[in-house]
């Protein structure tokens, strides 16, 4: 697995404290005369942002294998995702074509909404979403692999 490595931006020259008439200690007085540049060395300041870039692991160090707990957590999360998406997909595939889809208590007080939900367009749309949900769940199950 790749991990990011920080690259530093090039350094630029920044005037020393004596050259810019600023002291590093606020209790020291600032001299009013010309400053001698040879008194203090120039300070290097980093410019630019650090860049994130993947790099190969060092030859002496290898990537740690995933722990057993982490591996089982990943397996169980994939299993529950497949189970949930397959169940929801089957419900969305079959339920719109049953009488319970339109003859329920929630739609009895709204006749215009009941007419919309009983239309073939809405039933087909929900069944299509059910097929898509089943496809996503089983695609995830077939393409599952463990990282070493």
mmCIF file of the C-alpha atoms, coordinates in Angstrom:
data_MODEL
# 
_entry.id   MODEL 
# 
loop_
_atom_site.group_PDB 
_atom_site.id 
_atom_site.type_symbol 
_atom_site.label_atom_id 
_atom_site.label_alt_id 
_atom_site.label_comp_id 
_atom_site.label_asym_id 
_atom_site.label_entity_id 
_atom_site.label_seq_id 
_atom_site.pdbx_PDB_ins_code 
_atom_site.Cartn_x 
_atom_site.Cartn_y 
_atom_site.Cartn_z 
_atom_site.occupancy 
_atom_site.B_iso_or_equiv 
_atom_site.pdbx_formal_charge 
_atom_site.auth_seq_id 
_atom_site.auth_comp_id 
_atom_site.auth_asym_id 
_atom_site.auth_atom_id 
_atom_site.pdbx_PDB_model_num 
ATOM 1   C CA . UNK A 1 1   ? 0.000   0.000   0.000   1.00 0.00 ? 1   UNK A CA 1 
ATOM 2   C CA . UNK A 1 2   ? 1.268   3.439   -0.796  1.00 0.00 ? 2   UNK A CA 1 
ATOM 3   C CA . UNK A 1 3   ? 1.677   6.025   1.919   1.00 0.00 ? 3   UNK A CA 1 
ATOM 4   C CA . UNK A 1 4   ? 2.085   9.739   1.292   1.00 0.00 ? 4   UNK A CA 1 
ATOM 5   C CA . UNK A 1 5   ? 5.503   11.365  1.513   1.00 0.00 ? 5   UNK A CA 1 
ATOM 6   C CA . UNK A 1 6   ? 5.942   15.046  2.129   1.00 0.00 ? 6   UNK A CA 1 
ATOM 7   C CA . UNK A 1 7   ? 8.084   16.988  -0.313  1.00 0.00 ? 7   UNK A CA 1 
ATOM 8   C CA . UNK A 1 8   ? 9.395   20.281  0.883   1.00 0.00 ? 8   UNK A CA 1 
ATOM 9   C CA . UNK A 1 9   ? 9.202   23.358  -1.269  1.00 0.00 ? 9   UNK A CA 1 
ATOM 10  C CA . UNK A 1 10  ? 12.442  25.194  -2.108  1.00 0.00 ? 10  UNK A CA 1 
ATOM 11  C CA . UNK A 1 11  ? 13.829  27.553  0.512   1.00 0.00 ? 11  UNK A CA 1 
ATOM 12  C CA . UNK A 1 12  ? 14.130  31.260  -0.097  1.00 0.00 ? 12  UNK A CA 1 
ATOM 13  C CA . UNK A 1 13  ? 16.304  33.801  1.635   1.00 0.00 ? 13  UNK A CA 1 
ATOM 14  C CA . UNK A 1 14  ? 14.666  35.757  4.421   1.00 0.00 ? 14  UNK A CA 1 
ATOM 15  C CA . UNK A 1 15  ? 16.466  38.702  5.946   1.00 0.00 ? 15  UNK A CA 1 
ATOM 16  C CA . UNK A 1 16  ? 17.872  38.070  9.400   1.00 0.00 ? 16  UNK A CA 1 
ATOM 17  C CA . UNK A 1 17  ? 16.477  39.765  12.478  1.00 0.00 ? 17  UNK A CA 1 
ATOM 18  C CA . UNK A 1 18  ? 19.195  42.442  12.377  1.00 0.00 ? 18  UNK A CA 1 
ATOM 19  C CA . UNK A 1 19  ? 18.618  43.243  8.713   1.00 0.00 ? 19  UNK A CA 1 
ATOM 20  C CA . UNK A 1 20  ? 14.863  43.741  9.108   1.00 0.00 ? 20  UNK A CA 1 
ATOM 21  C CA . UNK A 1 21  ? 15.090  45.707  12.384  1.00 0.00 ? 21  UNK A CA 1 
ATOM 22  C CA . UNK A 1 22  ? 13.041  43.089  14.224  1.00 0.00 ? 22  UNK A CA 1 
ATOM 23  C CA . UNK A 1 23  ? 14.331  41.298  17.274  1.00 0.00 ? 23  UNK A CA 1 
ATOM 24  C CA . UNK A 1 24  ? 13.421  37.769  18.180  1.00 0.00 ? 24  UNK A CA 1 
ATOM 25  C CA . UNK A 1 25  ? 13.224  38.690  21.860  1.00 0.00 ? 25  UNK A CA 1 
ATOM 26  C CA . UNK A 1 26  ? 10.673  41.441  22.560  1.00 0.00 ? 26  UNK A CA 1 
ATOM 27  C CA . UNK A 1 27  ? 12.589  42.640  25.665  1.00 0.00 ? 27  UNK A CA 1 
ATOM 28  C CA . UNK A 1 28  ? 15.704  43.629  23.692  1.00 0.00 ? 28  UNK A CA 1 
ATOM 29  C CA . UNK A 1 29  ? 15.895  47.156  22.263  1.00 0.00 ? 29  UNK A CA 1 
ATOM 30  C CA . UNK A 1 30  ? 16.128  47.708  18.517  1.00 0.00 ? 30  UNK A CA 1 
ATOM 31  C CA . UNK A 1 31  ? 19.254  49.578  17.346  1.00 0.00 ? 31  UNK A CA 1 
ATOM 32  C CA . UNK A 1 32  ? 18.573  52.697  15.261  1.00 0.00 ? 32  UNK A CA 1 
ATOM 33  C CA . UNK A 1 33  ? 21.850  52.595  13.324  1.00 0.00 ? 33  UNK A CA 1 
ATOM 34  C CA . UNK A 1 34  ? 22.618  50.548  10.218  1.00 0.00 ? 34  UNK A CA 1 
ATOM 35  C CA . UNK A 1 35  ? 22.727  46.866  10.918  1.00 0.00 ? 35  UNK A CA 1 
ATOM 36  C CA . UNK A 1 36  ? 25.750  44.835  10.065  1.00 0.00 ? 36  UNK A CA 1 
ATOM 37  C CA . UNK A 1 37  ? 24.696  41.797  7.986   1.00 0.00 ? 37  UNK A CA 1 
ATOM 38  C CA . UNK A 1 38  ? 27.670  39.782  9.242   1.00 0.00 ? 38  UNK A CA 1 
ATOM 39  C CA . UNK A 1 39  ? 26.369  39.787  12.845  1.00 0.00 ? 39  UNK A CA 1 
ATOM 40  C CA . UNK A 1 40  ? 23.626  37.185  12.359  1.00 0.00 ? 40  UNK A CA 1 
ATOM 41  C CA . UNK A 1 41  ? 23.291  34.493  9.706   1.00 0.00 ? 41  UNK A CA 1 
ATOM 42  C CA . UNK A 1 42  ? 20.324  34.685  7.328   1.00 0.00 ? 42  UNK A CA 1 
ATOM 43  C CA . UNK A 1 43  ? 17.257  32.659  8.277   1.00 0.00 ? 43  UNK A CA 1 
ATOM 44  C CA . UNK A 1 44  ? 15.861  30.174  5.750   1.00 0.00 ? 44  UNK A CA 1 
ATOM 45  C CA . UNK A 1 45  ? 12.071  30.164  5.480   1.00 0.00 ? 45  UNK A CA 1 
ATOM 46  C CA . UNK A 1 46  ? 10.072  27.454  3.747   1.00 0.00 ? 46  UNK A CA 1 
ATOM 47  C CA . UNK A 1 47  ? 7.768   28.693  0.997   1.00 0.00 ? 47  UNK A CA 1 
ATOM 48  C CA . UNK A 1 48  ? 4.887   26.885  -0.660  1.00 0.00 ? 48  UNK A CA 1 
ATOM 49  C CA . UNK A 1 49  ? 2.734   24.071  0.617   1.00 0.00 ? 49  UNK A CA 1 
ATOM 50  C CA . UNK A 1 50  ? 3.920   20.536  1.213   1.00 0.00 ? 50  UNK A CA 1 
ATOM 51  C CA . UNK A 1 51  ? 2.933   18.191  -1.590  1.00 0.00 ? 51  UNK A CA 1 
ATOM 52  C CA . UNK A 1 52  ? 1.427   14.781  -0.917  1.00 0.00 ? 52  UNK A CA 1 
ATOM 53  C CA . UNK A 1 53  ? 2.792   12.108  -3.193  1.00 0.00 ? 53  UNK A CA 1 
ATOM 54  C CA . UNK A 1 54  ? 2.712   8.296   -2.844  1.00 0.00 ? 54  UNK A CA 1 
ATOM 55  C CA . UNK A 1 55  ? 5.984   6.492   -2.527  1.00 0.00 ? 55  UNK A CA 1 
ATOM 56  C CA . UNK A 1 56  ? 7.211   2.936   -2.396  1.00 0.00 ? 56  UNK A CA 1 
ATOM 57  C CA . UNK A 1 57  ? 7.877   1.416   1.020   1.00 0.00 ? 57  UNK A CA 1 
ATOM 58  C CA . UNK A 1 58  ? 11.461  1.387   2.161   1.00 0.00 ? 58  UNK A CA 1 
ATOM 59  C CA . UNK A 1 59  ? 13.359  -1.790  1.221   1.00 0.00 ? 59  UNK A CA 1 
ATOM 60  C CA . UNK A 1 60  ? 13.985  -2.798  4.841   1.00 0.00 ? 60  UNK A CA 1 
ATOM 61  C CA . UNK A 1 61  ? 10.395  -2.272  5.977   1.00 0.00 ? 61  UNK A CA 1 
ATOM 62  C CA . UNK A 1 62  ? 7.415   -4.213  4.703   1.00 0.00 ? 62  UNK A CA 1 
ATOM 63  C CA . UNK A 1 63  ? 3.754   -3.321  5.055   1.00 0.00 ? 63  UNK A CA 1 
ATOM 64  C CA . UNK A 1 64  ? 2.123   -4.784  8.151   1.00 0.00 ? 64  UNK A CA 1 
ATOM 65  C CA . UNK A 1 65  ? -0.573  -7.378  7.485   1.00 0.00 ? 65  UNK A CA 1 
ATOM 66  C CA . UNK A 1 66  ? -4.077  -6.477  8.546   1.00 0.00 ? 66  UNK A CA 1 
ATOM 67  C CA . UNK A 1 67  ? -5.079  -7.728  11.960  1.00 0.00 ? 67  UNK A CA 1 
ATOM 68  C CA . UNK A 1 68  ? -7.521  -10.584 12.356  1.00 0.00 ? 68  UNK A CA 1 
ATOM 69  C CA . UNK A 1 69  ? -10.123 -8.280  13.897  1.00 0.00 ? 69  UNK A CA 1 
ATOM 70  C CA . UNK A 1 70  ? -9.841  -5.819  11.017  1.00 0.00 ? 70  UNK A CA 1 
ATOM 71  C CA . UNK A 1 71  ? -10.196 -8.646  8.482   1.00 0.00 ? 71  UNK A CA 1 
ATOM 72  C CA . UNK A 1 72  ? -13.338 -10.046 10.156  1.00 0.00 ? 72  UNK A CA 1 
ATOM 73  C CA . UNK A 1 73  ? -14.868 -6.582  10.472  1.00 0.00 ? 73  UNK A CA 1 
ATOM 74  C CA . UNK A 1 74  ? -14.359 -6.083  6.742   1.00 0.00 ? 74  UNK A CA 1 
ATOM 75  C CA . UNK A 1 75  ? -15.849 -9.500  5.945   1.00 0.00 ? 75  UNK A CA 1 
ATOM 76  C CA . UNK A 1 76  ? -18.905 -8.899  8.112   1.00 0.00 ? 76  UNK A CA 1 
ATOM 77  C CA . UNK A 1 77  ? -19.496 -5.404  6.688   1.00 0.00 ? 77  UNK A CA 1 
ATOM 78  C CA . UNK A 1 78  ? -19.413 -6.791  3.139   1.00 0.00 ? 78  UNK A CA 1 
ATOM 79  C CA . UNK A 1 79  ? -21.752 -9.627  4.135   1.00 0.00 ? 79  UNK A CA 1 
ATOM 80  C CA . UNK A 1 80  ? -24.275 -7.243  5.734   1.00 0.00 ? 80  UNK A CA 1 
ATOM 81  C CA . UNK A 1 81  ? -24.084 -4.869  2.769   1.00 0.00 ? 81  UNK A CA 1 
ATOM 82  C CA . UNK A 1 82  ? -24.834 -7.714  0.345   1.00 0.00 ? 82  UNK A CA 1 
ATOM 83  C CA . UNK A 1 83  ? -27.639 -8.998  2.571   1.00 0.00 ? 83  UNK A CA 1 
ATOM 84  C CA . UNK A 1 84  ? -29.231 -5.553  2.940   1.00 0.00 ? 84  UNK A CA 1 
ATOM 85  C CA . UNK A 1 85  ? -29.000 -4.640  -0.740  1.00 0.00 ? 85  UNK A CA 1 
ATOM 86  C CA . UNK A 1 86  ? -30.309 -8.040  -1.895  1.00 0.00 ? 86  UNK A CA 1 
ATOM 87  C CA . UNK A 1 87  ? -33.251 -7.882  0.536   1.00 0.00 ? 87  UNK A CA 1 
ATOM 88  C CA . UNK A 1 88  ? -34.154 -4.315  -0.403  1.00 0.00 ? 88  UNK A CA 1 
ATOM 89  C CA . UNK A 1 89  ? -33.786 -5.178  -4.081  1.00 0.00 ? 89  UNK A CA 1 
ATOM 90  C CA . UNK A 1 90  ? -36.125 -8.174  -3.859  1.00 0.00 ? 90  UNK A CA 1 
ATOM 91  C CA . UNK A 1 91  ? -38.685 -6.094  -1.968  1.00 0.00 ? 91  UNK A CA 1 
ATOM 92  C CA . UNK A 1 92  ? -38.505 -3.302  -4.538  1.00 0.00 ? 92  UNK A CA 1 
ATOM 93  C CA . UNK A 1 93  ? -38.737 -5.825  -7.349  1.00 0.00 ? 93  UNK A CA 1 
ATOM 94  C CA . UNK A 1 94  ? -41.810 -7.709  -6.099  1.00 0.00 ? 94  UNK A CA 1 
ATOM 95  C CA . UNK A 1 95  ? -43.771 -5.330  -3.832  1.00 0.00 ? 95  UNK A CA 1 
ATOM 96  C CA . UNK A 1 96  ? -44.968 -2.827  -6.511  1.00 0.00 ? 96  UNK A CA 1 
ATOM 97  C CA . UNK A 1 97  ? -46.883 -5.606  -8.303  1.00 0.00 ? 97  UNK A CA 1 
ATOM 98  C CA . UNK A 1 98  ? -48.821 -6.783  -5.222  1.00 0.00 ? 98  UNK A CA 1 
ATOM 99  C CA . UNK A 1 99  ? -52.164 -5.336  -4.016  1.00 0.00 ? 99  UNK A CA 1 
ATOM 100 C CA . UNK A 1 100 ? -50.519 -4.091  -0.806  1.00 0.00 ? 100 UNK A CA 1 
ATOM 101 C CA . UNK A 1 101 ? -48.663 -1.498  -2.902  1.00 0.00 ? 101 UNK A CA 1 
ATOM 102 C CA . UNK A 1 102 ? -51.790 0.598   -3.545  1.00 0.00 ? 102 UNK A CA 1 
ATOM 103 C CA . UNK A 1 103 ? -54.309 -0.715  -0.992  1.00 0.00 ? 103 UNK A CA 1 
ATOM 104 C CA . UNK A 1 104 ? -52.645 0.549   2.149   1.00 0.00 ? 104 UNK A CA 1 
ATOM 105 C CA . UNK A 1 105 ? -53.696 2.974   4.853   1.00 0.00 ? 105 UNK A CA 1 
ATOM 106 C CA . UNK A 1 106 ? -51.188 5.684   3.876   1.00 0.00 ? 106 UNK A CA 1 
ATOM 107 C CA . UNK A 1 107 ? -52.492 6.060   0.312   1.00 0.00 ? 107 UNK A CA 1 
ATOM 108 C CA . UNK A 1 108 ? -56.255 5.832   1.073   1.00 0.00 ? 108 UNK A CA 1 
ATOM 109 C CA . UNK A 1 109 ? -56.460 9.478   2.145   1.00 0.00 ? 109 UNK A CA 1 
ATOM 110 C CA . UNK A 1 110 ? -54.581 10.725  -0.962  1.00 0.00 ? 110 UNK A CA 1 
ATOM 111 C CA . UNK A 1 111 ? -56.343 9.499   -4.136  1.00 0.00 ? 111 UNK A CA 1 
ATOM 112 C CA . UNK A 1 112 ? -54.064 11.399  -6.529  1.00 0.00 ? 112 UNK A CA 1 
ATOM 113 C CA . UNK A 1 113 ? -50.980 9.837   -4.897  1.00 0.00 ? 113 UNK A CA 1 
ATOM 114 C CA . UNK A 1 114 ? -52.614 6.394   -5.047  1.00 0.00 ? 114 UNK A CA 1 
ATOM 115 C CA . UNK A 1 115 ? -53.239 6.882   -8.774  1.00 0.00 ? 115 UNK A CA 1 
ATOM 116 C CA . UNK A 1 116 ? -49.578 7.779   -9.319  1.00 0.00 ? 116 UNK A CA 1 
ATOM 117 C CA . UNK A 1 117 ? -48.262 4.782   -7.343  1.00 0.00 ? 117 UNK A CA 1 
ATOM 118 C CA . UNK A 1 118 ? -50.581 2.392   -9.178  1.00 0.00 ? 118 UNK A CA 1 
ATOM 119 C CA . UNK A 1 119 ? -49.344 3.563   -12.602 1.00 0.00 ? 119 UNK A CA 1 
ATOM 120 C CA . UNK A 1 120 ? -47.122 1.248   -14.584 1.00 0.00 ? 120 UNK A CA 1 
ATOM 121 C CA . UNK A 1 121 ? -44.402 3.911   -14.761 1.00 0.00 ? 121 UNK A CA 1 
ATOM 122 C CA . UNK A 1 122 ? -43.989 4.123   -10.990 1.00 0.00 ? 122 UNK A CA 1 
ATOM 123 C CA . UNK A 1 123 ? -44.173 0.340   -10.543 1.00 0.00 ? 123 UNK A CA 1 
ATOM 124 C CA . UNK A 1 124 ? -41.610 -0.206  -13.291 1.00 0.00 ? 124 UNK A CA 1 
ATOM 125 C CA . UNK A 1 125 ? -39.332 2.472   -11.871 1.00 0.00 ? 125 UNK A CA 1 
ATOM 126 C CA . UNK A 1 126 ? -39.364 0.836   -8.422  1.00 0.00 ? 126 UNK A CA 1 
ATOM 127 C CA . UNK A 1 127 ? -38.788 -2.612  -9.925  1.00 0.00 ? 127 UNK A CA 1 
ATOM 128 C CA . UNK A 1 128 ? -35.871 -1.244  -11.947 1.00 0.00 ? 128 UNK A CA 1 
ATOM 129 C CA . UNK A 1 129 ? -34.353 0.247   -8.802  1.00 0.00 ? 129 UNK A CA 1 
ATOM 130 C CA . UNK A 1 130 ? -34.805 -3.149  -7.149  1.00 0.00 ? 130 UNK A CA 1 
ATOM 131 C CA . UNK A 1 131 ? -32.915 -4.869  -9.968  1.00 0.00 ? 131 UNK A CA 1 
ATOM 132 C CA . UNK A 1 132 ? -30.178 -2.271  -9.718  1.00 0.00 ? 132 UNK A CA 1 
ATOM 133 C CA . UNK A 1 133 ? -29.955 -2.799  -5.963  1.00 0.00 ? 133 UNK A CA 1 
ATOM 134 C CA . UNK A 1 134 ? -29.656 -6.572  -6.400  1.00 0.00 ? 134 UNK A CA 1 
ATOM 135 C CA . UNK A 1 135 ? -26.980 -6.057  -9.078  1.00 0.00 ? 135 UNK A CA 1 
ATOM 136 C CA . UNK A 1 136 ? -24.930 -3.748  -6.814  1.00 0.00 ? 136 UNK A CA 1 
ATOM 137 C CA . UNK A 1 137 ? -25.102 -6.176  -3.900  1.00 0.00 ? 137 UNK A CA 1 
ATOM 138 C CA . UNK A 1 138 ? -24.014 -9.218  -5.873  1.00 0.00 ? 138 UNK A CA 1 
ATOM 139 C CA . UNK A 1 139 ? -21.364 -7.253  -7.767  1.00 0.00 ? 139 UNK A CA 1 
ATOM 140 C CA . UNK A 1 140 ? -19.858 -6.310  -4.407  1.00 0.00 ? 140 UNK A CA 1 
ATOM 141 C CA . UNK A 1 141 ? -19.968 -9.967  -3.299  1.00 0.00 ? 141 UNK A CA 1 
ATOM 142 C CA . UNK A 1 142 ? -18.315 -11.268 -6.482  1.00 0.00 ? 142 UNK A CA 1 
ATOM 143 C CA . UNK A 1 143 ? -15.582 -8.635  -6.442  1.00 0.00 ? 143 UNK A CA 1 
ATOM 144 C CA . UNK A 1 144 ? -14.716 -9.036  -2.771  1.00 0.00 ? 144 UNK A CA 1 
ATOM 145 C CA . UNK A 1 145 ? -11.070 -9.726  -2.026  1.00 0.00 ? 145 UNK A CA 1 
ATOM 146 C CA . UNK A 1 146 ? -8.931  -9.503  1.057   1.00 0.00 ? 146 UNK A CA 1 
ATOM 147 C CA . UNK A 1 147 ? -5.811  -7.401  1.280   1.00 0.00 ? 147 UNK A CA 1 
ATOM 148 C CA . UNK A 1 148 ? -2.732  -9.086  2.675   1.00 0.00 ? 148 UNK A CA 1 
# 
